Amino acid sequence: MEINASKVKELRTEQLWTQQHLADACDISLRTVQRVERYGNASNETLMSLAAVFNIDKNTLLVEVEPVEVIEQVTRLSQKQLLILATATGTVIGASLMYLMMLIEL
């Protein structure tokens, strides 16, 4: 579950708690607190423990997820556009291969 790592750290430092103190209060490992504060991922149980210890609603710690735009239409390329795309791709690949060959010869 993705939670707001900076919010957890902010709440902990406001209390003047070490990571170990928070871990003990939540009955979780120090490594779990470190992971939460660094990466923002936690199990539902960890989230519930953090919310209880900080005396806040668990939703306060969750990262707000923005809606994703769904694309409903696929654009078809004309034969001319496909040829241009293939030519450009081939040119880039060819140039890359030539560059690598030059590097190998050095």
C-alpha positions, 0 to 999 in steps of 0.5 A: 500500500502506498503511503505518504513517506514524508508525512510519516517522517514529519509526524514522527519528528514532531513528536521528537521520536526516533525511528526505533521509538516509532517502531516499538510504539507500533510493534513493528521492526525498525527496518519497516519504519525505515522502508516506510519513510524511504519508499512509502510502502507498507502493509495494511497492518503497518498503516493501521498501527501508524495511524493508531500511534499518531492518533489520526485517520489512516486516510491521512497517511495514504497517497492521493491517487490521481485518476488516469486518463483512459484512451479510447481511440487508437490512431491508425497510421497511413502507409506513408507515415509507417514508411517514414517511421520505419525509415527513421527507426532504421536510421537510428538503429544503423547509426547506433550500430556504426557508433558501437563498431567505431568504439570496438575498433578503438 
